[in-house]
Amino acid sequence: MDPRYFWDVPVPEQFPEDDIVDISLTREEKVFHHGNHIANNVVAQYDSKNCVVCIELHCASKTLACHLIETGGNVDDKDCMSFSHDYERAFDKLKILLKVDGPMFPTSSKDPDIDILYDTGNRLIAGFIIQDATKRVRSNIKEA
């Protein structure tokens, strides 16, 4: 990550009663305009300029490579969520990780600028990569 810049991404919100995890990409409120299913159980929410403002993960307990229970340990052969993100300014790429251990491979989604990272063991969602981040994500770049 470029040490002078970072992407100000809020921590994901978990809604265990609905089995949903929301990854908001902006701290602004009421900016949703429309949403599209970009992969099985994954919905990207966009603003009126088609910038990504949120990624929703439905059926999270089954589709995530991590669990939502805050035990600090392993449950059902899944580690707990360890959220991190990395903005690569040179490539204008925002990487969002929900799990940091183990190999992952990117797979294209229905949005050409969003790749979904799957873990190699059980093909569960482990994160996202957003290309052309300054154009496709509501601007949250901050100088360190």
DOMI-960407 format. One record per residue: x, y, z of N, C-alpha, C, O in turn; residue in three letters; residue number from 1. Coordinates in steps of 0.2 Angstrom, whole numbers, plus 2048, in hexadecimal, padded with zeros to 3 digits. Layout:
(site (X Y Z) (X Y Z) (X Y Z) (X Y Z) ALA NUM)
...
END
This chain:
(site (804 7FA 800) (800 800 800) (804 806 800) (809 806 804) MET 1)
(site (803 80B 7FC) (806 811 7FC) (806 815 803) (800 816 805) ASP 2)
(site (80B 816 806) (80B 818 80D) (808 81F 80E) (806 821 814) PRO 3)
(site (807 823 809) (805 82A 809) (7FD 82A 808) (7FA 82F 80A) ARG 4)
(site (7FA 824 806) (7F3 824 804) (7F0 81E 807) (7F3 819 807) TYR 5)
(site (7EA 81F 809) (7E6 819 80B) (7DE 81A 809) (7DC 81F 808) PHE 6)
(site (7DB 814 809) (7D4 815 807) (7D0 814 80E) (7D1 80F 811) TRP 7)
(site (7CC 819 80F) (7C8 819 815) (7C2 815 815) (7BC 817 813) ASP 8)
(site (7C2 80E 817) (7BD 80A 816) (7BA 808 81D) (7BE 806 821) VAL 9)
(site (7B4 809 81E) (7B1 807 825) (7B1 7FF 826) (7B2 7FC 821) PRO 10)
(site (7B1 7FD 82C) (7B1 7F6 82E) (7AA 7F3 82B) (7A5 7F6 82C) VAL 11)
(site (7AA 7ED 829) (7A4 7EA 826) (79F 7EA 82C) (7A1 7E8 832) PRO 12)
(site (799 7EA 82A) (793 7EA 82F) (790 7E3 82E) (78F 7E0 828) GLU 13)
(site (78F 7DF 833) (78D 7D8 833) (786 7D8 836) (784 7DC 83B) GLN 14)
(site (781 7D5 832) (77A 7D4 834) (779 7CD 834) (776 7CA 830) PHE 15)
(site (77B 7CA 83A) (77A 7C2 83A) (773 7C0 83A) (772 7BA 837) PRO 16)
(site (76E 7C4 83C) (767 7C2 83C) (765 7C1 835) (761 7BD 834) GLU 17)
(site (768 7C5 830) (766 7C4 829) (76B 7C1 825) (76B 7C0 81F) ASP 18)
(site (771 7BF 829) (776 7BB 825) (77A 7BF 820) (77B 7BD 81A) ASP 19)
(site (77B 7C6 821) (77D 7CB 81C) (783 7CE 81F) (783 7D0 825) ILE 20)
(site (788 7D0 81B) (78E 7D4 81D) (78E 7DA 818) (78E 7D8 812) VAL 21)
(site (78E 7E0 81A) (78E 7E6 816) (795 7E9 816) (798 7EA 81C) ASP 22)
(site (799 7EA 811) (79F 7ED 810) (79E 7F4 80D) (79E 7F4 807) ILE 23)
(site (79D 7F9 811) (79C 800 80F) (7A3 802 80C) (7A8 802 810) SER 24)
(site (7A3 806 807) (7A9 809 804) (7A9 810 804) (7AD 814 802) LEU 25)
(site (7A4 813 808) (7A4 81A 809) (7A1 81B 810) (79D 817 813) THR 26)
(site (7A3 821 813) (7A0 822 81A) (79A 827 819) (796 829 81E) ARG 27)
(site (798 829 813) (792 82D 811) (78C 828 812) (78C 822 811) GLU 28)
(site (787 82C 814) (780 828 815) (77B 82A 80F) (77C 82F 80C) GLU 29)
(site (777 825 80E) (771 826 809) (774 828 802) (772 82C 7FE) LYS 30)
(site (779 824 800) (77C 825 7F9) (77A 81F 7F4) (77C 81F 7EE) VAL 31)
(site (776 81A 7F7) (774 814 7F2) (770 817 7ED) (76B 81A 7EE) PHE 32)
(site (771 814 7E7) (76C 816 7E1) (769 810 7DF) (763 80F 7DE) HIS 33)
(site (76E 80B 7DD) (76B 804 7DB) (770 7FF 7DD) (776 800 7DE) HIS 34)
(site (76E 7F9 7DC) (772 7F3 7DE) (772 7EE 7D8) (76D 7ED 7D5) GLY 35)
(site (778 7EA 7D7) (778 7E4 7D2) (77B 7DE 7D6) (780 7DF 7D9) ASN 36)
(site (778 7D8 7D4) (77B 7D2 7D6) (781 7D1 7D2) (781 7D1 7CB) HIS 37)
(site (787 7D1 7D5) (78D 7D0 7D1) (790 7C9 7D1) (795 7C8 7CD) ILE 38)
(site (78E 7C5 7D6) (790 7BE 7D6) (78A 7BB 7DB) (786 7BF 7DE) ALA 39)
(site (78B 7B5 7DB) (786 7B1 7E0) (787 7B4 7E7) (78C 7B3 7EA) ASN 40)
(site (781 7B6 7EA) (781 7B9 7F0) (785 7BF 7F2) (786 7C1 7F7) ASN 41)
(site (787 7C3 7EC) (78B 7C9 7ED) (787 7CE 7E9) (786 7CE 7E3) VAL 42)
(site (785 7D4 7EC) (782 7DA 7E9) (786 7E0 7EA) (788 7E1 7F0) VAL 43)
(site (788 7E3 7E5) (78B 7EA 7E5) (786 7EF 7E5) (782 7EF 7E1) ALA 44)
(site (787 7F4 7E9) (782 7FA 7E9) (786 800 7E6) (78C 801 7E8) GLN 45)
(site (783 804 7E2) (786 809 7DF) (782 810 7E0) (77C 810 7E2) TYR 46)
(site (786 815 7DF) (783 81C 7E0) (780 81E 7D9) (780 81A 7D4) ASP 47)
(site (77E 824 7D8) (77B 826 7D2) (780 827 7CC) (77E 827 7C6) SER 48)
(site (786 827 7CE) (78C 827 7C9) (78F 821 7C7) (794 820 7C4) LYS 49)
(site (78C 81B 7CA) (78E 814 7C9) (794 813 7CD) (798 80E 7CB) ASN 50)
(site (796 817 7D2) (79C 815 7D6) (799 810 7DC) (794 811 7DE) CYS 51)
(site (79D 80B 7DD) (79C 806 7E2) (79C 80A 7E9) (7A1 80D 7EB) VAL 52)
(site (796 809 7ED) (796 80C 7F4) (796 806 7F9) (797 807 7FF) VAL 53)
(site (794 800 7F7) (793 7FB 7FC) (793 7F4 7F8) (791 7F3 7F3) CYS 54)
(site (796 7EF 7FC) (795 7E8 7F9) (792 7E4 7FF) (794 7E4 805) ILE 55)
(site (78C 7E1 7FD) (788 7DD 802) (78A 7D5 800) (78A 7D3 7FA) GLU 56)
(site (78B 7D2 806) (78C 7CB 805) (786 7C7 808) (785 7C8 80E) LEU 57)
(site (782 7C4 804) (77C 7C0 807) (77E 7B9 808) (783 7B6 806) HIS 58)
(site (77A 7B6 80D) (77C 7AF 80F) (783 7AF 811) (787 7AA 810) CYS 59)
(site (785 7B4 815) (78C 7B5 817) (78F 7AF 81B) (795 7AD 81A) ALA 60)
(site (78B 7AB 81F) (78D 7A6 823) (78F 7A0 81F) (793 79C 820) SER 61)
(site (78D 7A0 818) (78E 79A 814) (793 79C 80E) (797 798 80C) LYS 62)
(site (793 7A3 80D) (797 7A5 807) (79E 7A8 809) (7A2 7A8 804) THR 63)
(site (79F 7AA 80F) (7A5 7AD 811) (7AA 7A7 813) (7A9 7A2 816) LEU 64)
(site (7B1 7A9 812) (7B6 7A5 814) (7B8 7A6 81B) (7BD 7A3 81E) ALA 65)
(site (7B4 7AA 81F) (7B5 7AB 826) (7AE 7AB 82A) (7A9 7AB 826) CYS 66)
(site (7AE 7AA 830) (7A8 7AA 834) (7A6 7B1 837) (7AB 7B5 837) HIS 67)
(site (7A0 7B2 838) (79E 7B8 83B) (79D 7B8 843) (79C 7BE 845) LEU 68)
(site (79F 7B3 846) (79E 7B3 84D) (7A5 7B5 850) (7AA 7B3 84E) ILE 69)
(site (7A5 7BA 854) (7AB 7BD 857) (7AE 7B8 85D) (7AD 7BA 863) GLU 70)
(site (7B1 7B3 85B) (7B3 7AE 860) (7BB 7AF 861) (7BE 7AD 866) THR 71)
(site (7BE 7B2 85C) (7C5 7B3 85B) (7C8 7AC 859) (7CE 7AC 859) GLY 72)
(site (7C4 7A7 858) (7C7 7A1 856) (7C4 79E 850) (7C1 7A1 84C) GLY 73)
(site (7C5 797 84F) (7C2 794 849) (7BB 791 84A) (7BA 78E 850) ASN 74)
(site (7B6 792 846) (7B0 78F 846) (7AE 78C 840) (7AF 78F 83A) VAL 75)
(site (7AC 786 840) (7AA 782 839) (7B0 783 834) (7AE 784 82E) ASP 76)
(site (7B6 782 836) (7BC 782 832) (7BD 788 82F) (7C0 789 829) ASP 77)
(site (7BA 78E 832) (7BB 795 82F) (7BE 799 835) (7BC 798 83A) LYS 78)
(site (7C3 79D 833) (7C6 7A2 837) (7C1 7A8 838) (7BC 7A9 834) ASP 79)
(site (7C1 7AC 83D) (7BD 7B2 83E) (7BF 7B7 839) (7C5 7B7 837) CYS 80)
(site (7BB 7BC 837) (7BC 7C1 833) (7C2 7C5 835) (7C2 7C7 83B) MET 81)
(site (7C6 7C7 831) (7CC 7CB 832) (7CC 7D0 82C) (7D0 7CF 828) SER 82)
(site (7C8 7D5 82D) (7C8 7DA 828) (7CE 7DF 827) (7D1 7E1 82C) PHE 83)
(site (7D0 7DF 821) (7D5 7E4 81F) (7D4 7E6 818) (7D0 7E3 814) SER 84)
(site (7D7 7EC 816) (7D7 7EE 80F) (7DE 7F2 80D) (7E2 7F4 812) HIS 85)
(site (7DF 7F2 807) (7E5 7F5 804) (7E4 7F8 7FE) (7E1 7F5 7F9) ASP 86)
(site (7E6 7FF 7FE) (7E5 803 7F7) (7EC 803 7F4) (7F0 806 7F7) TYR 87)
(site (7EC 800 7EE) (7F2 801 7EA) (7F2 807 7E5) (7EF 806 7E0) GLU 88)
(site (7F4 80C 7E7) (7F3 813 7E3) (7F6 812 7DC) (7F3 814 7D7) ARG 89)
(site (7FC 80F 7DC) (7FF 80E 7D5) (7FB 80A 7D0) (7FB 80C 7CA) ALA 90)
(site (7F7 806 7D2) (7F2 802 7CE) (7EB 804 7CF) (7E7 801 7CB) PHE 91)
(site (7EA 809 7D3) (7E3 80B 7D5) (7DE 805 7D6) (7D9 805 7D4) ASP 92)
(site (7E1 801 7DB) (7DD 7FB 7DD) (7DC 7FB 7E4) (7E0 7FC 7E8) LYS 93)
(site (7D6 7F9 7E6) (7D4 7F9 7ED) (7D3 7F1 7EE) (7CE 7EE 7EB) LEU 94)
(site (7D6 7EE 7F3) (7D5 7E7 7F5) (7D2 7E7 7FC) (7D5 7EA 801) LYS 95)
(site (7CD 7E3 7FD) (7C9 7E3 803) (7CA 7DB 805) (7C7 7D7 801) ILE 96)
(site (7CD 7DA 80B) (7CD 7D3 80D) (7C9 7D2 813) (7C9 7D6 818) LEU 97)
(site (7C5 7CC 813) (7C1 7CA 819) (7C5 7C5 81D) (7C3 7C3 822) LEU 98)
(site (7CA 7C2 81A) (7CE 7BD 81D) (7D5 7BE 81A) (7D6 7C0 814) LYS 99)
(site (7DA 7BE 81E) (7E1 7BF 81C) (7E6 7B9 81B) (7EB 7BA 818) VAL 100)
(site (7E4 7B4 81E) (7E8 7AE 81D) (7E6 7A9 817) (7E0 7A9 815) ASP 101)
(site (7EB 7A6 814) (7EA 7A1 80F) (7EA 7A4 808) (7E8 7AA 807) GLY 102)
(site (7EA 7A0 803) (7EA 7A2 7FC) (7E3 7A4 7FA) (7DE 7A1 7FC) PRO 103)
(site (7E3 7A9 7F6) (7DD 7AB 7F3) (7DD 7AC 7EB) (7E3 7AE 7E9) MET 104)
(site (7D8 7AB 7E7) (7D9 7AD 7E0) (7D3 7B1 7DE) (7CD 7B0 7E1) PHE 105)
(site (7D4 7B6 7DA) (7CF 7BA 7D7) (7CB 7B7 7D2) (7CD 7B3 7CE) PRO 106)
(site (7C4 7B9 7D2) (7BF 7B7 7CD) (7BB 7BD 7CB) (7B9 7C0 7CF) THR 107)
(site (7BA 7BD 7C4) (7B6 7C3 7C2) (7AF 7C3 7C4) (7AC 7BD 7C5) SER 108)
(site (7AC 7C9 7C5) (7A5 7C9 7C7) (7A1 7CC 7C1) (7A5 7CD 7BC) SER 109)
(site (79B 7CD 7C2) (797 7D0 7BC) (799 7D8 7BB) (797 7DB 7B6) LYS 110)
(site (79C 7DB 7C0) (79F 7E1 7C0) (7A6 7E1 7BE) (7AA 7DE 7C1) ASP 111)
(site (7A8 7E3 7B8) (7AF 7E2 7B5) (7B4 7E5 7B9) (7BA 7E3 7B8) PRO 112)
(site (7B3 7EA 7BE) (7B8 7EC 7C2) (7B8 7E9 7C9) (7BC 7EC 7CD) ASP 113)
(site (7B4 7E4 7CA) (7B4 7E1 7D1) (7B6 7DA 7D0) (7B2 7D6 7CD) ILE 114)
(site (7BB 7D8 7D3) (7BD 7D1 7D4) (7BC 7CE 7DB) (7BC 7D2 7E0) ASP 115)
(site (7B9 7C8 7DB) (7B8 7C5 7E2) (7BE 7C0 7E3) (7C0 7BC 7DF) ILE 116)
(site (7C0 7C1 7E9) (7C6 7BC 7EB) (7C3 7B6 7EF) (7BF 7B7 7F4) LEU 117)
(site (7C4 7B0 7ED) (7C2 7AA 7F0) (7C8 7A7 7F3) (7CE 7A7 7F0) TYR 118)
(site (7C7 7A3 7F9) (7CC 79F 7FB) (7CD 799 7F7) (7C8 797 7F4) ASP 119)
(site (7D3 796 7F7) (7D4 790 7F3) (7D1 78A 7F6) (7D0 785 7F2) THR 120)
(site (7D0 78A 7FC) (7CD 783 7FF) (7C6 782 7FE) (7C5 77C 7FB) GLY 121)
(site (7C2 786 7FF) (7BA 785 7FF) (7B7 78A 7FA) (7B1 78A 7FA) ASN 122)
(site (7BA 78E 7F6) (7B7 792 7F2) (7B2 797 7F5) (7AD 798 7F2) ARG 123)
(site (7B4 799 7FB) (7B0 79E 7FE) (7B3 7A5 7FE) (7B9 7A6 7FD) LEU 124)
(site (7AE 7AA 7FE) (7B1 7B1 7FD) (7B5 7B3 803) (7B4 7B3 809) ILE 125)
(site (7BB 7B6 801) (7C0 7B8 806) (7C2 7C0 805) (7C5 7C3 809) ALA 126)
(site (7BF 7C3 7FF) (7C0 7CA 7FE) (7BF 7CC 7F7) (7BC 7C9 7F3) GLY 127)
(site (7C1 7D2 7F6) (7BF 7D6 7EF) (7C5 7DA 7ED) (7C9 7DC 7F1) PHE 128)
(site (7C5 7DB 7E7) (7CA 7DF 7E4) (7C6 7E4 7DF) (7C2 7E2 7DB) ILE 129)
(site (7C7 7EB 7E0) (7C3 7EF 7DC) (7C8 7F3 7D8) (7CD 7F7 7DA) ILE 130)
(site (7C8 7F2 7D1) (7CD 7F6 7CC) (7CA 7FD 7CB) (7C4 7FE 7CC) GLN 131)
(site (7CE 801 7C9) (7CC 808 7C7) (7C9 80B 7CD) (7C3 80E 7CC) ASP 132)
(site (7CB 80A 7D3) (7C8 80C 7D9) (7C6 813 7DA) (7C1 815 7DC) ALA 133)
(site (7CA 818 7D7) (7C8 81F 7D8) (7C3 821 7D3) (7BF 826 7D5) THR 134)
(site (7C1 81D 7CE) (7BC 81E 7CA) (7B5 81A 7CC) (7B0 81C 7CB) LYS 135)
(site (7B7 814 7CF) (7B1 80F 7D0) (7AE 80F 7D7) (7A9 80D 7D8) ARG 136)
(site (7B2 812 7DC) (7B0 812 7E3) (7AF 81A 7E5) (7B4 81E 7E3) VAL 137)
(site (7AA 81B 7E9) (7A9 822 7EB) (7B0 824 7EF) (7B2 820 7F3) ARG 138)
(site (7B3 82A 7ED) (7B9 82B 7EF) (7BA 82C 7F7) (7B7 82F 7FA) SER 139)
(site (7BF 828 7F9) (7C1 828 800) (7C8 828 801) (7CB 825 806) ASN 140)
(site (7CC 82A 7FC) (7D3 82A 7FD) (7D5 82F 802) (7D3 835 801) ILE 141)
(site (7DA 82E 806) (7DC 832 80B) (7E4 832 80B) (7E7 82D 80A) LYS 142)
(site (7E7 838 80D) (7EE 838 80D) (7F0 837 814) (7EC 839 819) GLU 143)
(site (7F5 832 815) (7F7 830 81C) (7FA 836 820) (7FC 835 825) ALA 144)
END
